[in-house]
Structure formats: structure tokens, C-alpha cells
Amino acid sequence: MTEKEKLMKELSQAQFAAIETAMFLDTHPKDKKAREAMKLYREKFKNAKHRYEEKFGMIDIYSPNNDENKWSWVENPWPWEA
């Protein structure tokens, strides 16, 4: 597994965990343990996204674009091309 694939897997896992925890909190809003887990997963996602983008560039429209004169993420292979 390449470094890019490892970072993408870590990013996907953190995102999945955050989304699932958010859905749990929809029905259990007072669950303190779940709220703490949500904070942890969001932070893991944020860190993984930052590390990925430092090495491989933009991953979504909310990513900082270091060159305002071009849309840099179209210069890399699409996920199904890699």
C-alpha cells in the first residue's frame, strides 16, 4: 500500500467514524461519551486531511488552493485512475 493510499484510508476511516457518531448523537444527544468520540474523530479527520493535502494536494472544494490562478486538483489522477 502506498503512502497516498494509507493516508486516504486513514482519512476515510476518520470521516466514516465521525458521520456514524453524528447519526448516533441524533438519537442520543446527551451521550457524553459519544460527544467526546465525535470530537476525537473530527480531529483525526482534520489532521489526516491536512497531512494528505500537504503531500498530495487538494482533496475537496474546501481545501486551501495554494495557487489562485488554477484549479489544482484536476491535475492529479482521479481516484478511479490511480
Buried (B, 14 or more C-beta within 10 A) or exposed (E): EEEEEEBBEBBEBBBEBBEEBEEBBEEEEEBEEBBEBBEBBBEBBEEBBEBBBEEBBBBEEEBEEEEEEEEBBEEBEEEEEE
